[in-house]
Amino acid sequence: MHSYDEDLTQQVMDHLLHRLRLDSPPLGRLGDHQELTLALKDAIGRAPQSPADVLRTYTDSLEPTVVSCDHPAFLAFIPGAPTKAAALFDMVLSASSLHGVSWLEASGAVAAENQVLRLFADLAGLPAAAGGCFVSGGSAGNLSALVVARDTGRHRRGLDERAPVRIAVSDQVHSSVGNTLRILGVEPLVVPTSDHRLTGEALR
Ligand SMILES: Cc1ncc(COP(=O)(O)O)c(C=O)c1O
């Protein structure tokens, strides 16, 4: 597991090249619970498994039951960055154990992150002082944004840092926002919508 294995590396590389060359990849299908339980039986246990068998379990049983976000017919949401180039560079990052923790440990990664943030901030018309960091996804993004909203709202109104506040959300809001407000201890003010839109009139 910790030392370089030429044979295992080659098997994984072969699979990666095969997957990357697919244009387009299979869309993926819903897995059957019993079939998946059977496929994973003894996958983790006392006896070691051959790497080839582990990879085969993945390619034959698991991978087909995960939707391919890089399929042109997949438009539901964006859990990854499904370009060929992004997948390739993700491999570089994984092989390098690369992380962007802080300037002390990862100045090159942080400098690159800041450059992209600047680009996005400019495209969004945000001021020169705008900054931030990338987070793992939508839930973490909502958490981060709502903490800032809660604290800024309290500060602007001269309220105590523990003063109770409410945050208005539409009845269409993503489930992660409800979870986030529970974590923050903030009560939602749920605004009914017509045609899925949050309007000032409904809020009033
Ligand atoms: C508006 C919105 N917020 C949050 C999320 C949750 O994102 P994640 O699964 O990356 O936490 C999604 C996911 O589709 C979303 O569309």
The ligand as an SDF file (V2000), in Angstrom:
LIG
                    3D

 16 16  0  0  0  0  0  0  0  0999 V2000
  -27.8690   25.7950   -4.7310 C   0  0  0  0  0  0  0  0  0  0  0  0
  -27.1430   24.6030   -4.1760 C   0  0  0  0  0  0  0  0  0  0  0  0
  -26.6450   24.6670   -2.9170 N   0  0  0  0  0  0  0  0  0  0  0  0
  -25.9790   23.6190   -2.3830 C   0  0  0  0  0  0  0  0  0  0  0  0
  -25.7760   22.4450   -3.0890 C   0  0  0  0  0  0  0  0  0  0  0  0
  -25.0630   21.3110   -2.4020 C   0  0  0  0  0  0  0  0  0  0  0  0
  -23.8170   21.1750   -2.9510 O   0  0  0  0  0  0  0  0  0  0  0  0
  -22.7600   20.1020   -2.3610 P   0  0  0  0  0  0  0  0  0  0  0  0
  -23.3740   18.7600   -2.5930 O   0  0  0  0  0  0  0  0  0  0  0  0
  -21.5520   20.3670   -3.1970 O   0  0  0  0  0  0  0  0  0  0  0  0
  -22.5410   20.4010   -0.9190 O   0  0  0  0  0  0  0  0  0  0  0  0
  -26.2670   22.3260   -4.3880 C   0  0  0  0  0  0  0  0  0  0  0  0
  -26.0650   21.0770   -5.1350 C   0  0  0  0  0  0  0  0  0  0  0  0
  -26.5740   20.8470   -6.1910 O   0  0  0  0  0  0  0  0  0  0  0  0
  -26.9600   23.4300   -4.9540 C   0  0  0  0  0  0  0  0  0  0  0  0
  -27.4470   23.3570   -6.1860 O   0  0  0  0  0  0  0  0  0  0  0  0
  1  2  1  0
  2  3  1  0
  2 15  2  0
  3  4  2  0
  4  5  1  0
  5  6  1  0
  5 12  2  0
  6  7  1  0
  7  8  1  0
  8  9  2  0
  8 10  1  0
  8 11  1  0
 12 13  1  0
 12 15  1  0
 13 14  2  0
 15 16  1  0
M  END
$$$$
